Amino acid sequence: MIFVRYEKWNQYLKFYPITALLVLVNVVMFIVLAVNGAYSRDASGVVLLQYGALSNVAGVPGVADVDSPWRYLSSVFLHGGFEHLLFNCFAILVFLPPLERLLGHVRYALLYLASGIIANLISMGAYNRAGEYFISVGASGAIYGGYGAFLYMALFQRQKMDKASRQTVYILLVMGLLLSFATPNVNIWAHFGGAIAGFFLYGLLMRLPFGKKIGE
Protein backbone atom coordinates (compact mmCIF):
# COMPACT_ATOMS: atom_id res chain seq x y z
CA MET A 1 0.00 0.00 0.00
CA ILE A 2 1.86 3.06 -1.24
CA PHE A 3 -0.28 5.54 0.71
CA VAL A 4 0.71 4.27 4.18
CA ARG A 5 3.55 6.34 5.64
CA TYR A 6 6.10 4.37 7.65
CA GLU A 7 8.92 6.90 7.63
CA LYS A 8 10.28 8.69 10.67
CA TRP A 9 10.32 12.48 10.44
CA ASN A 10 14.00 12.73 9.47
CA GLN A 11 13.49 10.06 6.80
CA TYR A 12 10.41 11.88 5.53
CA LEU A 13 12.38 15.09 5.05
CA LYS A 14 15.15 13.20 3.25
CA PHE A 15 12.85 11.30 0.87
CA TYR A 16 10.21 14.00 0.29
CA PRO A 17 11.84 17.46 0.59
CA ILE A 18 9.52 19.08 -1.98
CA THR A 19 6.41 17.75 -0.22
CA ALA A 20 7.68 19.08 3.11
CA LEU A 21 8.50 22.45 1.50
CA LEU A 22 5.02 22.74 -0.01
CA VAL A 23 3.41 22.19 3.38
CA LEU A 24 5.78 24.67 5.02
CA VAL A 25 4.91 27.39 2.49
CA ASN A 26 1.20 26.75 3.04
CA VAL A 27 1.59 27.05 6.81
CA VAL A 28 3.74 30.19 6.60
CA MET A 29 1.25 31.90 4.30
CA PHE A 30 -1.61 30.91 6.60
CA ILE A 31 0.19 32.59 9.50
CA VAL A 32 0.84 35.70 7.39
CA LEU A 33 -2.83 35.92 6.46
CA ALA A 34 -3.96 35.32 10.03
CA VAL A 35 -1.68 38.07 11.36
CA ASN A 36 -3.10 40.45 8.77
CA GLY A 37 -6.71 39.74 9.70
CA ALA A 38 -7.81 37.49 6.85
CA TYR A 39 -9.69 35.19 9.22
CA SER A 40 -11.25 37.74 11.57
CA ARG A 41 -15.03 37.87 11.96
CA ASP A 42 -15.37 40.99 9.84
CA ALA A 43 -12.96 39.82 7.12
CA SER A 44 -14.28 40.58 3.62
CA GLY A 45 -11.82 38.71 1.42
CA VAL A 46 -9.79 41.84 0.66
CA VAL A 47 -6.77 40.51 2.58
CA LEU A 48 -6.90 37.27 0.59
CA LEU A 49 -6.94 39.31 -2.62
CA GLN A 50 -4.07 41.49 -1.43
CA TYR A 51 -1.92 38.41 -0.85
CA GLY A 52 -2.69 36.64 -4.11
CA ALA A 53 -6.15 35.06 -4.15
CA LEU A 54 -7.59 34.37 -7.60
CA SER A 55 -10.73 36.27 -8.54
CA ASN A 56 -12.67 37.74 -11.44
CA VAL A 57 -14.00 40.58 -9.28
CA ALA A 58 -12.79 43.95 -10.53
CA GLY A 59 -12.62 47.31 -8.77
CA VAL A 60 -11.89 46.06 -5.24
CA PRO A 61 -10.66 48.97 -3.06
CA GLY A 62 -7.03 48.48 -2.09
CA VAL A 63 -6.46 45.79 -4.73
CA ALA A 64 -5.23 47.13 -8.05
CA ASP A 65 -4.05 43.95 -9.77
CA VAL A 66 -6.88 41.44 -9.48
CA ASP A 67 -6.31 40.29 -13.06
CA SER A 68 -2.55 39.68 -12.68
CA PRO A 69 -1.35 36.32 -14.04
CA TRP A 70 0.78 35.59 -10.95
CA ARG A 71 -2.42 34.92 -8.99
CA TYR A 72 -2.90 31.64 -10.84
CA LEU A 73 0.11 30.40 -8.87
CA SER A 74 0.03 32.43 -5.65
CA SER A 75 -3.55 31.38 -4.82
CA VAL A 76 -2.40 27.74 -4.67
CA PHE A 77 -0.53 28.54 -1.43
CA LEU A 78 -3.34 30.43 0.31
CA HIS A 79 -6.22 28.96 2.32
CA GLY A 80 -9.59 30.18 3.50
CA GLY A 81 -9.29 28.98 7.10
CA PHE A 82 -7.61 26.51 9.44
CA GLU A 83 -9.79 23.54 8.46
CA HIS A 84 -9.10 24.22 4.80
CA LEU A 85 -5.36 24.32 5.50
CA LEU A 86 -5.45 21.22 7.70
CA PHE A 87 -7.36 19.11 5.18
CA ASN A 88 -5.12 20.05 2.27
CA CYS A 89 -1.86 19.66 4.20
CA PHE A 90 -2.98 16.22 5.37
CA ALA A 91 -3.63 15.22 1.76
CA ILE A 92 -0.23 16.52 0.66
CA LEU A 93 1.67 14.83 3.49
CA VAL A 94 -0.06 11.45 3.22
CA PHE A 95 -1.07 10.91 -0.40
CA LEU A 96 1.45 12.80 -2.55
CA PRO A 97 4.85 11.49 -1.30
CA PRO A 98 4.80 8.40 -3.57
CA LEU A 99 4.73 10.75 -6.57
CA GLU A 100 7.87 12.53 -5.41
CA ARG A 101 9.68 9.20 -5.22
CA LEU A 102 8.37 7.99 -8.57
CA LEU A 103 8.83 11.20 -10.56
CA GLY A 104 11.83 12.68 -8.81
CA HIS A 105 11.90 16.07 -7.11
CA VAL A 106 11.95 18.28 -10.24
CA ARG A 107 9.20 16.53 -12.17
CA TYR A 108 7.08 16.22 -9.05
CA ALA A 109 7.34 19.96 -8.35
CA LEU A 110 6.45 20.72 -11.97
CA LEU A 111 3.40 18.45 -11.85
CA TYR A 112 2.16 19.99 -8.59
CA LEU A 113 2.60 23.61 -9.65
CA ALA A 114 1.40 23.13 -13.22
CA SER A 115 -1.70 21.24 -12.04
CA GLY A 116 -2.55 24.07 -9.66
CA ILE A 117 -2.11 26.71 -12.36
CA ILE A 118 -4.12 24.79 -14.97
CA ALA A 119 -6.88 24.12 -12.42
CA ASN A 120 -7.09 27.85 -11.76
CA LEU A 121 -7.15 28.67 -15.47
CA ILE A 122 -10.04 26.26 -15.97
CA SER A 123 -11.83 27.75 -12.96
CA MET A 124 -11.49 31.27 -14.30
CA GLY A 125 -12.80 30.25 -17.69
CA ALA A 126 -15.74 28.34 -16.23
CA TYR A 127 -16.86 31.08 -13.85
CA ASN A 128 -16.45 33.80 -16.46
CA ARG A 129 -18.50 31.80 -18.95
CA ALA A 130 -21.23 31.29 -16.34
CA GLY A 131 -21.15 34.99 -15.44
CA GLU A 132 -20.44 34.23 -11.78
CA TYR A 133 -18.09 36.10 -9.47
CA PHE A 134 -15.67 34.15 -7.32
CA ILE A 135 -12.64 34.34 -5.03
CA SER A 136 -10.58 31.17 -4.95
CA VAL A 137 -7.70 29.98 -2.76
CA GLY A 138 -6.28 26.60 -1.86
CA ALA A 139 -4.02 23.74 -2.89
CA SER A 140 -6.88 21.48 -3.96
CA GLY A 141 -6.29 21.87 -7.69
CA ALA A 142 -2.65 20.86 -7.28
CA ILE A 143 -3.58 17.98 -4.97
CA TYR A 144 -6.14 16.69 -7.44
CA GLY A 145 -3.36 16.89 -10.01
CA GLY A 146 -1.59 14.30 -7.90
CA TYR A 147 -4.73 12.17 -7.81
CA GLY A 148 -4.98 12.44 -11.59
CA ALA A 149 -1.38 11.24 -11.88
CA PHE A 150 -2.19 8.25 -9.68
CA LEU A 151 -5.19 7.50 -11.90
CA TYR A 152 -2.86 7.37 -14.90
CA MET A 153 -0.71 4.88 -13.00
CA ALA A 154 -3.68 2.81 -11.91
CA LEU A 155 -4.91 2.52 -15.51
CA PHE A 156 -1.70 2.31 -17.56
CA GLN A 157 1.12 1.43 -15.14
CA ARG A 158 -0.54 -1.14 -12.94
CA GLN A 159 2.79 -2.70 -12.03
CA LYS A 160 3.62 0.41 -9.98
CA MET A 161 0.54 0.01 -7.77
CA ASP A 162 -0.87 -2.80 -5.69
CA LYS A 163 -4.60 -3.53 -5.81
CA ALA A 164 -5.34 -1.76 -2.50
CA SER A 165 -3.58 1.40 -3.71
CA ARG A 166 -5.52 1.39 -7.00
CA GLN A 167 -8.79 1.06 -5.08
CA THR A 168 -7.73 3.94 -2.83
CA VAL A 169 -7.15 6.13 -5.89
CA TYR A 170 -10.61 5.38 -7.26
CA ILE A 171 -12.19 6.09 -3.87
CA LEU A 172 -10.27 9.36 -3.46
CA LEU A 173 -11.42 10.63 -6.84
CA VAL A 174 -15.04 9.52 -6.58
CA MET A 175 -15.55 10.66 -2.98
CA GLY A 176 -13.61 13.85 -3.59
CA LEU A 177 -15.72 14.87 -6.56
CA LEU A 178 -18.97 13.92 -4.82
CA LEU A 179 -18.02 15.99 -1.77
CA SER A 180 -17.05 18.85 -4.06
CA PHE A 181 -20.61 18.99 -5.36
CA ALA A 182 -22.15 18.49 -1.90
CA THR A 183 -20.03 21.03 0.02
CA PRO A 184 -20.91 24.74 -0.23
CA ASN A 185 -18.33 27.24 -1.53
CA VAL A 186 -16.07 24.60 -3.07
CA ASN A 187 -14.40 25.34 -6.39
CA ILE A 188 -15.47 22.17 -8.20
CA TRP A 189 -13.80 23.36 -11.39
CA ALA A 190 -10.41 23.50 -9.67
CA HIS A 191 -10.81 19.92 -8.46
CA PHE A 192 -11.95 18.61 -11.82
CA GLY A 193 -9.41 20.66 -13.76
CA GLY A 194 -6.55 19.66 -11.49
CA ALA A 195 -7.34 15.96 -11.86
CA ILE A 196 -7.46 16.20 -15.66
CA ALA A 197 -4.25 18.25 -15.73
CA GLY A 198 -2.39 15.83 -13.47
CA PHE A 199 -3.47 12.84 -15.54
CA PHE A 200 -2.00 14.21 -18.77
CA LEU A 201 0.97 15.98 -17.15
CA TYR A 202 2.11 12.75 -15.53
CA GLY A 203 2.12 11.00 -18.88
CA LEU A 204 4.21 13.85 -20.31
CA LEU A 205 6.61 14.26 -17.38
CA MET A 206 7.44 10.57 -17.29
CA ARG A 207 8.95 11.03 -20.74
CA LEU A 208 11.09 14.08 -19.93
CA PRO A 209 14.84 13.39 -19.74
CA PHE A 210 15.54 15.34 -16.54
CA GLY A 211 14.98 14.66 -12.86
CA LYS A 212 15.70 11.40 -11.12
CA LYS A 213 13.05 8.82 -10.37
CA ILE A 214 13.15 5.40 -8.77
CA GLY A 215 14.62 2.83 -11.10
CA GLU A 216 16.61 5.33 -13.18
matplotlib code that plots the C-alpha trace (Angstrom):
import matplotlib.pyplot as plt

x = [0.0, 1.9, -0.3, 0.7, 3.6, 6.1, 8.9, 10.3, 10.3, 14.0, 13.5, 10.4, 12.4, 15.1, 12.9, 10.2, 11.8, 9.5, 6.4, 7.7, 8.5, 5.0, 3.4, 5.8, 4.9, 1.2, 1.6, 3.7, 1.2, -1.6, 0.2, 0.8, -2.8, -4.0, -1.7, -3.1, -6.7, -7.8, -9.7, -11.2, -15.0, -15.4, -13.0, -14.3, -11.8, -9.8, -6.8, -6.9, -6.9, -4.1, -1.9, -2.7, -6.2, -7.6, -10.7, -12.7, -14.0, -12.8, -12.6, -11.9, -10.7, -7.0, -6.5, -5.2, -4.0, -6.9, -6.3, -2.6, -1.3, 0.8, -2.4, -2.9, 0.1, 0.0, -3.5, -2.4, -0.5, -3.3, -6.2, -9.6, -9.3, -7.6, -9.8, -9.1, -5.4, -5.4, -7.4, -5.1, -1.9, -3.0, -3.6, -0.2, 1.7, -0.1, -1.1, 1.4, 4.9, 4.8, 4.7, 7.9, 9.7, 8.4, 8.8, 11.8, 11.9, 12.0, 9.2, 7.1, 7.3, 6.5, 3.4, 2.2, 2.6, 1.4, -1.7, -2.6, -2.1, -4.1, -6.9, -7.1, -7.2, -10.0, -11.8, -11.5, -12.8, -15.7, -16.9, -16.5, -18.5, -21.2, -21.1, -20.4, -18.1, -15.7, -12.6, -10.6, -7.7, -6.3, -4.0, -6.9, -6.3, -2.6, -3.6, -6.1, -3.4, -1.6, -4.7, -5.0, -1.4, -2.2, -5.2, -2.9, -0.7, -3.7, -4.9, -1.7, 1.1, -0.5, 2.8, 3.6, 0.5, -0.9, -4.6, -5.3, -3.6, -5.5, -8.8, -7.7, -7.2, -10.6, -12.2, -10.3, -11.4, -15.0, -15.5, -13.6, -15.7, -19.0, -18.0, -17.0, -20.6, -22.1, -20.0, -20.9, -18.3, -16.1, -14.4, -15.5, -13.8, -10.4, -10.8, -11.9, -9.4, -6.6, -7.3, -7.5, -4.2, -2.4, -3.5, -2.0, 1.0, 2.1, 2.1, 4.2, 6.6, 7.4, 8.9, 11.1, 14.8, 15.5, 15.0, 15.7, 13.1, 13.2, 14.6, 16.6]
y = [0.0, 3.1, 5.5, 4.3, 6.3, 4.4, 6.9, 8.7, 12.5, 12.7, 10.1, 11.9, 15.1, 13.2, 11.3, 14.0, 17.5, 19.1, 17.8, 19.1, 22.4, 22.7, 22.2, 24.7, 27.4, 26.8, 27.0, 30.2, 31.9, 30.9, 32.6, 35.7, 35.9, 35.3, 38.1, 40.5, 39.7, 37.5, 35.2, 37.7, 37.9, 41.0, 39.8, 40.6, 38.7, 41.8, 40.5, 37.3, 39.3, 41.5, 38.4, 36.6, 35.1, 34.4, 36.3, 37.7, 40.6, 44.0, 47.3, 46.1, 49.0, 48.5, 45.8, 47.1, 44.0, 41.4, 40.3, 39.7, 36.3, 35.6, 34.9, 31.6, 30.4, 32.4, 31.4, 27.7, 28.5, 30.4, 29.0, 30.2, 29.0, 26.5, 23.5, 24.2, 24.3, 21.2, 19.1, 20.1, 19.7, 16.2, 15.2, 16.5, 14.8, 11.4, 10.9, 12.8, 11.5, 8.4, 10.8, 12.5, 9.2, 8.0, 11.2, 12.7, 16.1, 18.3, 16.5, 16.2, 20.0, 20.7, 18.5, 20.0, 23.6, 23.1, 21.2, 24.1, 26.7, 24.8, 24.1, 27.9, 28.7, 26.3, 27.8, 31.3, 30.3, 28.3, 31.1, 33.8, 31.8, 31.3, 35.0, 34.2, 36.1, 34.2, 34.3, 31.2, 30.0, 26.6, 23.7, 21.5, 21.9, 20.9, 18.0, 16.7, 16.9, 14.3, 12.2, 12.4, 11.2, 8.3, 7.5, 7.4, 4.9, 2.8, 2.5, 2.3, 1.4, -1.1, -2.7, 0.4, 0.0, -2.8, -3.5, -1.8, 1.4, 1.4, 1.1, 3.9, 6.1, 5.4, 6.1, 9.4, 10.6, 9.5, 10.7, 13.9, 14.9, 13.9, 16.0, 18.8, 19.0, 18.5, 21.0, 24.7, 27.2, 24.6, 25.3, 22.2, 23.4, 23.5, 19.9, 18.6, 20.7, 19.7, 16.0, 16.2, 18.3, 15.8, 12.8, 14.2, 16.0, 12.8, 11.0, 13.9, 14.3, 10.6, 11.0, 14.1, 13.4, 15.3, 14.7, 11.4, 8.8, 5.4, 2.8, 5.3]
z = [0.0, -1.2, 0.7, 4.2, 5.6, 7.7, 7.6, 10.7, 10.4, 9.5, 6.8, 5.5, 5.1, 3.2, 0.9, 0.3, 0.6, -2.0, -0.2, 3.1, 1.5, 0.0, 3.4, 5.0, 2.5, 3.0, 6.8, 6.6, 4.3, 6.6, 9.5, 7.4, 6.5, 10.0, 11.4, 8.8, 9.7, 6.9, 9.2, 11.6, 12.0, 9.8, 7.1, 3.6, 1.4, 0.7, 2.6, 0.6, -2.6, -1.4, -0.9, -4.1, -4.2, -7.6, -8.5, -11.4, -9.3, -10.5, -8.8, -5.2, -3.1, -2.1, -4.7, -8.0, -9.8, -9.5, -13.1, -12.7, -14.0, -11.0, -9.0, -10.8, -8.9, -5.6, -4.8, -4.7, -1.4, 0.3, 2.3, 3.5, 7.1, 9.4, 8.5, 4.8, 5.5, 7.7, 5.2, 2.3, 4.2, 5.4, 1.8, 0.7, 3.5, 3.2, -0.4, -2.5, -1.3, -3.6, -6.6, -5.4, -5.2, -8.6, -10.6, -8.8, -7.1, -10.2, -12.2, -9.1, -8.3, -12.0, -11.9, -8.6, -9.6, -13.2, -12.0, -9.7, -12.4, -15.0, -12.4, -11.8, -15.5, -16.0, -13.0, -14.3, -17.7, -16.2, -13.8, -16.5, -18.9, -16.3, -15.4, -11.8, -9.5, -7.3, -5.0, -4.9, -2.8, -1.9, -2.9, -4.0, -7.7, -7.3, -5.0, -7.4, -10.0, -7.9, -7.8, -11.6, -11.9, -9.7, -11.9, -14.9, -13.0, -11.9, -15.5, -17.6, -15.1, -12.9, -12.0, -10.0, -7.8, -5.7, -5.8, -2.5, -3.7, -7.0, -5.1, -2.8, -5.9, -7.3, -3.9, -3.5, -6.8, -6.6, -3.0, -3.6, -6.6, -4.8, -1.8, -4.1, -5.4, -1.9, 0.0, -0.2, -1.5, -3.1, -6.4, -8.2, -11.4, -9.7, -8.5, -11.8, -13.8, -11.5, -11.9, -15.7, -15.7, -13.5, -15.5, -18.8, -17.1, -15.5, -18.9, -20.3, -17.4, -17.3, -20.7, -19.9, -19.7, -16.5, -12.9, -11.1, -10.4, -8.8, -11.1, -13.2]

ax = plt.figure().add_subplot(projection="3d")
ax.plot(x, y, z, "-o")
ax.set_aspect("equal")
plt.show()
